[in-house]
Amino acid sequence: MDWTNAITLAGVFIGAATAAYVGYSKRWPAKPDNPVLTGIALGYGDKEQTERLITEVRGCRVALEALADKRVDEMEHMQKELLERLDAQELRRPAPRRR
């Protein structure tokens, strides 16, 4: 490895480490937030999320009710067809002979 490549890689590494440190140190707030205001804001957020959840659950309930009604109709139709087929087979079958 040439000295030029080694110096270049060391410079890139040191530059990246310096940039990461500066970015990481700038992230943290200088002073903590007011806990009362934070609690109030979280309370409003919880209320909004709860309302959204209720709305979505109601939509799911409506969809499931429609699906259940469709399934019940299909099952009733299938039962009628089976009863008709059984009646038709019973009429075609001769009566058993007794000895």
N, CA, C and O atoms as CSV, one atom per row, in Angstrom:
chain,resi,resn,atom,element,x,y,z
A,1,MET,N,N,0.854,-1.172,0.000
A,1,MET,CA,C,0.000,0.000,0.000
A,1,MET,C,C,0.903,1.240,0.000
A,1,MET,O,O,1.884,1.315,0.740
A,2,ASP,N,N,0.554,2.182,-0.826
A,2,ASP,CA,C,1.329,3.428,-0.904
A,2,ASP,C,C,1.008,4.325,0.281
A,2,ASP,O,O,-0.049,4.218,0.904
A,3,TRP,N,N,1.958,5.218,0.575
A,3,TRP,CA,C,1.725,6.189,1.628
A,3,TRP,C,C,0.579,7.120,1.272
A,3,TRP,O,O,-0.123,7.595,2.165
A,4,THR,N,N,0.379,7.383,0.024
A,4,THR,CA,C,-0.700,8.278,-0.405
A,4,THR,C,C,-2.057,7.662,-0.079
A,4,THR,O,O,-2.944,8.341,0.436
A,5,ASN,N,N,-2.213,6.387,-0.376
A,5,ASN,CA,C,-3.483,5.712,-0.073
A,5,ASN,C,C,-3.713,5.641,1.434
A,5,ASN,O,O,-4.834,5.855,1.897
A,6,ALA,N,N,-2.680,5.347,2.194
A,6,ALA,CA,C,-2.822,5.250,3.647
A,6,ALA,C,C,-3.220,6.593,4.242
A,6,ALA,O,O,-4.097,6.653,5.104
A,7,ILE,N,N,-2.589,7.664,3.793
A,7,ILE,CA,C,-2.918,8.999,4.318
A,7,ILE,C,C,-4.340,9.388,3.908
A,7,ILE,O,O,-5.068,9.994,4.695
A,8,THR,N,N,-4.732,9.048,2.697
A,8,THR,CA,C,-6.092,9.358,2.231
A,8,THR,C,C,-7.129,8.616,3.062
A,8,THR,O,O,-8.111,9.214,3.503
A,9,LEU,N,N,-6.925,7.328,3.280
A,9,LEU,CA,C,-7.872,6.544,4.085
A,9,LEU,C,C,-7.928,7.052,5.522
A,9,LEU,O,O,-9.008,7.128,6.108
A,10,ALA,N,N,-6.782,7.399,6.093
A,10,ALA,CA,C,-6.769,7.940,7.457
A,10,ALA,C,C,-7.512,9.271,7.509
A,10,ALA,O,O,-8.251,9.527,8.460
A,11,GLY,N,N,-7.327,10.116,6.506
A,11,GLY,CA,C,-8.031,11.394,6.464
A,11,GLY,C,C,-9.539,11.214,6.337
A,11,GLY,O,O,-10.310,11.923,6.984
A,12,VAL,N,N,-9.959,10.268,5.507
A,12,VAL,CA,C,-11.405,9.991,5.358
A,12,VAL,C,C,-11.978,9.474,6.660
A,12,VAL,O,O,-13.057,9.894,7.077
A,13,PHE,N,N,-11.262,8.562,7.307
A,13,PHE,CA,C,-11.731,7.999,8.570
A,13,PHE,C,C,-11.832,9.071,9.648
A,13,PHE,O,O,-12.846,9.151,10.342
A,14,ILE,N,N,-10.809,9.888,9.798
A,14,ILE,CA,C,-10.821,10.950,10.814
A,14,ILE,C,C,-11.903,11.976,10.498
A,14,ILE,O,O,-12.569,12.465,11.410
A,15,GLY,N,N,-12.089,12.311,9.226
A,15,GLY,CA,C,-13.143,13.265,8.842
A,15,GLY,C,C,-14.533,12.717,9.141
A,15,GLY,O,O,-15.397,13.444,9.631
A,16,ALA,N,N,-14.751,11.430,8.846
A,16,ALA,CA,C,-16.061,10.817,9.117
A,16,ALA,C,C,-16.322,10.759,10.616
A,16,ALA,O,O,-17.432,11.038,11.068
A,17,ALA,N,N,-15.302,10.399,11.386
A,17,ALA,CA,C,-15.468,10.335,12.842
A,17,ALA,C,C,-15.765,11.717,13.413
A,17,ALA,O,O,-16.611,11.847,14.298
A,18,THR,N,N,-15.089,12.744,12.923
A,18,THR,CA,C,-15.330,14.108,13.392
A,18,THR,C,C,-16.741,14.565,13.036
A,18,THR,O,O,-17.419,15.175,13.863
A,19,ALA,N,N,-17.186,14.281,11.828
A,19,ALA,CA,C,-18.544,14.670,11.406
A,19,ALA,C,C,-19.596,13.945,12.238
A,19,ALA,O,O,-20.606,14.537,12.621
A,20,ALA,N,N,-19.361,12.663,12.519
A,20,ALA,CA,C,-20.314,11.907,13.326
A,20,ALA,C,C,-20.380,12.456,14.742
A,20,ALA,O,O,-21.467,12.582,15.306
A,21,TYR,N,N,-19.236,12.783,15.320
A,21,TYR,CA,C,-19.223,13.314,16.677
A,21,TYR,C,C,-19.946,14.662,16.746
A,21,TYR,O,O,-20.718,14.900,17.675
A,22,VAL,N,N,-19.706,15.530,15.787
A,22,VAL,CA,C,-20.352,16.849,15.777
A,22,VAL,C,C,-21.862,16.684,15.605
A,22,VAL,O,O,-22.643,17.353,16.281
A,23,GLY,N,N,-22.266,15.804,14.711
A,23,GLY,CA,C,-23.703,15.584,14.516
A,23,GLY,C,C,-24.363,14.977,15.741
A,23,GLY,O,O,-25.490,15.341,16.076
A,24,TYR,N,N,-23.688,14.063,16.412
A,24,TYR,CA,C,-24.240,13.420,17.598
A,24,TYR,C,C,-24.329,14.401,18.762
A,24,TYR,O,O,-25.302,14.382,19.516
A,25,SER,N,N,-23.333,15.249,18.910
A,25,SER,CA,C,-23.332,16.180,20.039
A,25,SER,C,C,-24.358,17.292,19.849
A,25,SER,O,O,-24.806,17.869,20.841
A,26,LYS,N,N,-24.744,17.612,18.635
A,26,LYS,CA,C,-25.732,18.668,18.384
A,26,LYS,C,C,-27.163,18.169,18.561
A,26,LYS,O,O,-28.089,18.977,18.635
A,27,ARG,N,N,-27.357,16.875,18.630
A,27,ARG,CA,C,-28.695,16.320,18.710
A,27,ARG,C,C,-29.398,16.580,20.026
A,27,ARG,O,O,-30.601,16.838,20.037
A,28,TRP,N,N,-28.697,16.519,21.109
A,28,TRP,CA,C,-29.324,16.558,22.419
A,28,TRP,C,C,-29.761,17.985,22.758
A,28,TRP,O,O,-29.031,18.937,22.483
A,29,PRO,N,N,-30.944,18.138,23.351
A,29,PRO,CA,C,-31.410,19.477,23.723
A,29,PRO,C,C,-30.567,20.035,24.876
A,29,PRO,O,O,-29.997,19.289,25.672
A,30,ALA,N,N,-30.511,21.346,24.938
A,30,ALA,CA,C,-29.703,22.001,25.968
A,30,ALA,C,C,-30.337,21.832,27.346
A,30,ALA,O,O,-29.622,21.665,28.334
A,31,LYS,N,N,-31.686,21.873,27.429
A,31,LYS,CA,C,-32.364,21.705,28.713
A,31,LYS,C,C,-33.562,20.781,28.502
A,31,LYS,O,O,-34.093,20.711,27.393
A,32,PRO,N,N,-33.990,20.083,29.527
A,32,PRO,CA,C,-35.130,19.178,29.375
A,32,PRO,C,C,-36.438,19.956,29.210
A,32,PRO,O,O,-36.559,21.101,29.646
A,33,ASP,N,N,-37.408,19.307,28.573
A,33,ASP,CA,C,-38.715,19.924,28.372
A,33,ASP,C,C,-39.494,19.963,29.685
A,33,ASP,O,O,-39.173,19.258,30.642
A,34,ASN,N,N,-40.514,20.796,29.704
A,34,ASN,CA,C,-41.381,20.905,30.861
A,34,ASN,C,C,-42.217,19.621,30.963
A,34,ASN,O,O,-42.928,19.294,30.013
A,35,PRO,N,N,-42.157,18.889,32.072
A,35,PRO,CA,C,-42.877,17.620,32.161
A,35,PRO,C,C,-44.402,17.783,32.119
A,35,PRO,O,O,-45.102,16.884,31.653
A,36,VAL,N,N,-44.915,18.902,32.594
A,36,VAL,CA,C,-46.368,19.123,32.564
A,36,VAL,C,C,-46.846,19.265,31.124
A,36,VAL,O,O,-47.826,18.635,30.726
A,37,LEU,N,N,-46.157,20.091,30.347
A,37,LEU,CA,C,-46.543,20.267,28.947
A,37,LEU,C,C,-46.386,18.968,28.163
A,37,LEU,O,O,-47.206,18.658,27.299
A,38,THR,N,N,-45.348,18.219,28.460
A,38,THR,CA,C,-45.139,16.939,27.786
A,38,THR,C,C,-46.280,15.986,28.095
A,38,THR,O,O,-46.773,15.301,27.198
A,39,GLY,N,N,-46.710,15.931,29.356
A,39,GLY,CA,C,-47.822,15.058,29.743
A,39,GLY,C,C,-49.120,15.450,29.068
A,39,GLY,O,O,-49.882,14.585,28.635
A,40,ILE,N,N,-49.379,16.752,28.974
A,40,ILE,CA,C,-50.599,17.225,28.306
A,40,ILE,C,C,-50.574,16.850,26.832
A,40,ILE,O,O,-51.578,16.394,26.286
A,41,ALA,N,N,-49.432,17.042,26.190
A,41,ALA,CA,C,-49.322,16.716,24.768
A,41,ALA,C,C,-49.498,15.220,24.538
A,41,ALA,O,O,-50.154,14.819,23.576
A,42,LEU,N,N,-48.929,14.396,25.397
A,42,LEU,CA,C,-49.092,12.948,25.250
A,42,LEU,C,C,-50.549,12.530,25.474
A,42,LEU,O,O,-51.044,11.594,24.846
A,43,GLY,N,N,-51.230,13.250,26.388
A,43,GLY,CA,C,-52.645,12.946,26.624
A,43,GLY,C,C,-53.476,13.216,25.385
A,43,GLY,O,O,-54.335,12.406,25.037
A,44,TYR,N,N,-53.243,14.334,24.707
A,44,TYR,CA,C,-53.969,14.633,23.473
A,44,TYR,C,C,-53.629,13.617,22.383
A,44,TYR,O,O,-54.497,13.208,21.612
A,45,GLY,N,N,-52.373,13.219,22.326
A,45,GLY,CA,C,-51.967,12.217,21.337
A,45,GLY,C,C,-52.649,10.891,21.589
A,45,GLY,O,O,-53.079,10.229,20.645
A,46,ASP,N,N,-52.758,10.484,22.859
A,46,ASP,CA,C,-53.431,9.232,23.196
A,46,ASP,C,C,-54.909,9.304,22.821
A,46,ASP,O,O,-55.461,8.337,22.296
A,47,LYS,N,N,-55.550,10.437,23.087
A,47,LYS,CA,C,-56.964,10.591,22.772
A,47,LYS,C,C,-57.193,10.497,21.269
A,47,LYS,O,O,-58.132,9.843,20.817
A,48,GLU,N,N,-56.333,11.151,20.503
A,48,GLU,CA,C,-56.472,11.117,19.044
A,48,GLU,C,C,-56.249,9.704,18.514
A,48,GLU,O,O,-56.989,9.248,17.642
A,49,GLN,N,N,-55.243,9.009,19.030
A,49,GLN,CA,C,-54.990,7.643,18.586
A,49,GLN,C,C,-56.145,6.727,18.958
A,49,GLN,O,O,-56.512,5.843,18.183
A,50,THR,N,N,-56.721,6.930,20.137
A,50,THR,CA,C,-57.855,6.117,20.554
A,50,THR,C,C,-59.045,6.341,19.629
A,50,THR,O,O,-59.723,5.387,19.250
A,51,GLU,N,N,-59.300,7.585,19.265
A,51,GLU,CA,C,-60.411,7.882,18.356
A,51,GLU,C,C,-60.171,7.261,16.983
A,51,GLU,O,O,-61.105,6.734,16.378
A,52,ARG,N,N,-58.943,7.313,16.484
A,52,ARG,CA,C,-58.631,6.689,15.201
A,52,ARG,C,C,-58.826,5.178,15.272
A,52,ARG,O,O,-59.354,4.569,14.342
A,53,LEU,N,N,-58.395,4.575,16.389
A,53,LEU,CA,C,-58.555,3.138,16.561
A,53,LEU,C,C,-60.026,2.752,16.569
A,53,LEU,O,O,-60.419,1.771,15.936
A,54,ILE,N,N,-60.832,3.514,17.277
A,54,ILE,CA,C,-62.271,3.227,17.322
A,54,ILE,C,C,-62.876,3.321,15.929
A,54,ILE,O,O,-63.695,2.481,15.557
A,55,THR,N,N,-62.489,4.324,15.156
A,55,THR,CA,C,-62.994,4.477,13.798
A,55,THR,C,C,-62.621,3.280,12.942
A,55,THR,O,O,-63.455,2.755,12.203
A,56,GLU,N,N,-61.368,2.844,13.039
A,56,GLU,CA,C,-60.915,1.703,12.239
A,56,GLU,C,C,-61.615,0.419,12.668
A,56,GLU,O,O,-61.973,-0.401,11.822
A,57,VAL,N,N,-61.815,0.236,13.963
A,57,VAL,CA,C,-62.478,-0.975,14.457
A,57,VAL,C,C,-63.930,-0.996,13.997
A,57,VAL,O,O,-64.456,-2.058,13.663
A,58,ARG,N,N,-64.579,0.155,13.977
A,58,ARG,CA,C,-65.964,0.207,13.474
A,58,ARG,C,C,-66.018,-0.191,12.005
A,58,ARG,O,O,-66.922,-0.913,11.585
A,59,GLY,N,N,-65.050,0.280,11.224
A,59,GLY,CA,C,-65.005,-0.103,9.814
A,59,GLY,C,C,-64.799,-1.604,9.656
A,59,GLY,O,O,-65.417,-2.234,8.798
A,60,CYS,N,N,-63.931,-2.172,10.482
A,60,CYS,CA,C,-63.709,-3.626,10.440
A,60,CYS,C,C,-64.980,-4.376,10.822
A,60,CYS,O,O,-65.305,-5.402,10.225
A,61,ARG,N,N,-65.697,-3.861,11.821
A,61,ARG,CA,C,-66.936,-4.517,12.254
A,61,ARG,C,C,-67.957,-4.546,11.121
A,61,ARG,O,O,-68.598,-5.569,10.884
A,62,VAL,N,N,-68.105,-3.430,10.429
A,62,VAL,CA,C,-69.054,-3.365,9.321
A,62,VAL,C,C,-68.674,-4.359,8.222
A,62,VAL,O,O,-69.531,-5.054,7.676
A,63,ALA,N,N,-67.377,-4.416,7.907
A,63,ALA,CA,C,-66.917,-5.349,6.872
A,63,ALA,C,C,-67.137,-6.796,7.295
A,63,ALA,O,O,-67.551,-7.620,6.479
A,64,LEU,N,N,-66.869,-7.114,8.550
A,64,LEU,CA,C,-67.077,-8.485,9.034
A,64,LEU,C,C,-68.556,-8.856,9.070
A,64,LEU,O,O,-68.920,-9.997,8.785
A,65,GLU,N,N,-69.402,-7.900,9.419
A,65,GLU,CA,C,-70.845,-8.181,9.406
A,65,GLU,C,C,-71.318,-8.483,7.986
A,65,GLU,O,O,-72.102,-9.409,7.780
A,66,ALA,N,N,-70.852,-7.717,7.015
A,66,ALA,CA,C,-71.224,-7.973,5.622
A,66,ALA,C,C,-70.722,-9.332,5.173
A,66,ALA,O,O,-71.440,-10.060,4.489
A,67,LEU,N,N,-69.512,-9.681,5.545
A,67,LEU,CA,C,-68.952,-10.978,5.186
A,67,LEU,C,C,-69.721,-12.107,5.861
A,67,LEU,O,O,-69.970,-13.143,5.243
A,68,ALA,N,N,-70.099,-11.915,7.124
A,68,ALA,CA,C,-70.861,-12.939,7.832
A,68,ALA,C,C,-72.235,-13.130,7.195
A,68,ALA,O,O,-72.695,-14.262,7.046
A,69,ASP,N,N,-72.896,-12.030,6.816
A,69,ASP,CA,C,-74.195,-12.137,6.158
A,69,ASP,C,C,-74.068,-12.897,4.843
A,69,ASP,O,O,-74.915,-13.729,4.518
A,70,LYS,N,N,-73.024,-12.616,4.097
A,70,LYS,CA,C,-72.809,-13.306,2.829
A,70,LYS,C,C,-72.596,-14.798,3.067
A,70,LYS,O,O,-73.148,-15.631,2.348
A,71,ARG,N,N,-71.793,-15.133,4.081
A,71,ARG,CA,C,-71.528,-16.542,4.389
A,71,ARG,C,C,-72.802,-17.257,4.831
A,71,ARG,O,O,-73.028,-18.408,4.458
A,72,VAL,N,N,-73.630,-16.585,5.619
A,72,VAL,CA,C,-74.881,-17.203,6.067
A,72,VAL,C,C,-75.788,-17.463,4.874
A,72,VAL,O,O,-76.395,-18.530,4.785
A,73,ASP,N,N,-75.890,-16.508,3.957
A,73,ASP,CA,C,-76.710,-16.693,2.762
A,73,ASP,C,C,-76.201,-17.860,1.928
A,73,ASP,O,O,-76.988,-18.665,1.431
A,74,GLU,N,N,-74.863,-17.952,1.772
A,74,GLU,CA,C,-74.289,-19.058,1.008
A,74,GLU,C,C,-74.586,-20.397,1.677
A,74,GLU,O,O,-74.897,-21.376,0.999
A,75,MET,N,N,-74.491,-20.442,3.002
A,75,MET,CA,C,-74.741,-21.691,3.718
A,75,MET,C,C,-76.209,-22.099,3.623
A,75,MET,O,O,-76.510,-23.282,3.463
A,76,GLU,N,N,-77.126,-21.138,3.720
A,76,GLU,CA,C,-78.550,-21.454,3.579
A,76,GLU,C,C,-78.848,-21.982,2.183
A,76,GLU,O,O,-79.614,-22.933,2.022
A,77,HIS,N,N,-78.239,-21.363,1.174
A,77,HIS,CA,C,-78.433,-21.823,-0.200
A,77,HIS,C,C,-77.895,-23.245,-0.361
A,77,HIS,O,O,-78.535,-24.085,-0.996
A,78,MET,N,N,-76.724,-23.513,0.211
A,78,MET,CA,C,-76.131,-24.840,0.119
A,78,MET,C,C,-76.996,-25.874,0.840
A,78,MET,O,O,-77.136,-26.996,0.355
A,79,GLN,N,N,-77.575,-25.520,1.982
A,79,GLN,CA,C,-78.448,-26.441,2.708
A,79,GLN,C,C,-79.691,-26.776,1.892
A,79,GLN,O,O,-80.118,-27.930,1.849
A,80,LYS,N,N,-80.275,-25.760,1.243
A,80,LYS,CA,C,-81.453,-26.008,0.410
A,80,LYS,C,C,-81.113,-26.948,-0.740
A,80,LYS,O,O,-81.880,-27.860,-1.047
A,81,GLU,N,N,-79.968,-26.729,-1.374
A,81,GLU,CA,C,-79.564,-27.605,-2.480
A,81,GLU,C,C,-79.354,-29.033,-1.998
A,81,GLU,O,O,-79.769,-29.979,-2.669
A,82,LEU,N,N,-78.717,-29.202,-0.847
A,82,LEU,CA,C,-78.496,-30.547,-0.313
A,82,LEU,C,C,-79.809,-31.235,0.026
A,82,LEU,O,O,-79.981,-32.424,-0.243
A,83,LEU,N,N,-80.741,-30.483,0.620
A,83,LEU,CA,C,-82.041,-31.078,0.939
A,83,LEU,C,C,-82.791,-31.491,-0.326
A,83,LEU,O,O,-83.432,-32.541,-0.358
A,84,GLU,N,N,-82.709,-30.665,-1.364
A,84,GLU,CA,C,-83.356,-31.015,-2.627
A,84,GLU,C,C,-82.732,-32.269,-3.234
A,84,GLU,O,O,-83.442,-33.140,-3.735
A,85,ARG,N,N,-81.394,-32.359,-3.187
A,85,ARG,CA,C,-80.728,-33.551,-3.728
A,85,ARG,C,C,-81.086,-34.794,-2.931
A,85,ARG,O,O,-81.298,-35.861,-3.508
A,86,LEU,N,N,-81.158,-34.667,-1.600
A,86,LEU,CA,C,-81.543,-35.822,-0.775
A,86,LEU,C,C,-82.976,-36.239,-1.046
A,86,LEU,O,O,-83.271,-37.432,-1.120
A,87,ASP,N,N,-83.872,-35.270,-1.197
A,87,ASP,CA,C,-85.272,-35.594,-1.519
A,87,ASP,C,C,-85.362,-36.286,-2.873
A,87,ASP,O,O,-86.113,-37.248,-3.030
A,88,ALA,N,N,-84.603,-35.806,-3.847
A,88,ALA,CA,C,-84.629,-36.423,-5.176
A,88,ALA,C,C,-84.084,-37.848,-5.111
A,88,ALA,O,O,-84.628,-38.731,-5.774
A,89,GLN,N,N,-83.050,-38.097,-4.353
A,89,GLN,CA,C,-82.499,-39.453,-4.231
A,89,GLN,C,C,-83.476,-40.356,-3.498
A,89,GLN,O,O,-83.607,-41.533,-3.832
A,90,GLU,N,N,-84.164,-39.810,-2.499
A,90,GLU,CA,C,-85.127,-40.610,-1.741
A,90,GLU,C,C,-86.294,-41.015,-2.615
A,90,GLU,O,O,-86.813,-42.123,-2.481
A,91,LEU,N,N,-86.719,-40.126,-3.519
A,91,LEU,CA,C,-87.835,-40.453,-4.409
A,91,LEU,C,C,-87.422,-41.494,-5.446
A,91,LEU,O,O,-88.250,-42.314,-5.842
A,92,ARG,N,N,-86.184,-41.485,-5.890
A,92,ARG,CA,C,-85.713,-42.439,-6.892
A,92,ARG,C,C,-85.452,-43.808,-6.305
A,92,ARG,O,O,-85.537,-44.805,-7.022
A,93,ARG,N,N,-85.143,-43.887,-5.041
A,93,ARG,CA,C,-84.814,-45.158,-4.418
A,93,ARG,C,C,-86.114,-45.945,-4.177
A,93,ARG,O,O,-87.075,-45.408,-3.626
A,94,PRO,N,N,-86.135,-47.192,-4.586
A,94,PRO,CA,C,-87.350,-47.998,-4.337
A,94,PRO,C,C,-87.468,-48.323,-2.843
A,94,PRO,O,O,-86.480,-48.377,-2.111
A,95,ALA,N,N,-88.689,-48.532,-2.437
A,95,ALA,CA,C,-88.957,-48.836,-1.043
A,95,ALA,C,C,-88.358,-50.204,-0.716
A,95,ALA,O,O,-88.403,-51.110,-1.548
A,96,PRO,N,N,-87.802,-50.363,0.473
A,96,PRO,CA,C,-87.233,-51.679,0.828
A,96,PRO,C,C,-88.332,-52.737,0.968
A,96,PRO,O,O,-89.415,-52.467,1.487
A,97,ARG,N,N,-88.021,-53.959,0.485
A,97,ARG,CA,C,-88.998,-55.045,0.588
A,97,ARG,C,C,-88.836,-55.733,1.923
A,97,ARG,O,O,-87.727,-55.894,2.433
A,98,ARG,N,N,-89.951,-56.129,2.472
A,98,ARG,CA,C,-89.928,-56.843,3.739
A,98,ARG,C,C,-90.113,-58.331,3.465
A,98,ARG,O,O,-90.817,-58.715,2.531
A,99,ARG,N,N,-89.507,-59.127,4.246
A,99,ARG,CA,C,-89.644,-60.580,4.071
A,99,ARG,C,C,-90.642,-61.177,4.970
A,99,ARG,O,O,-90.861,-62.388,4.932
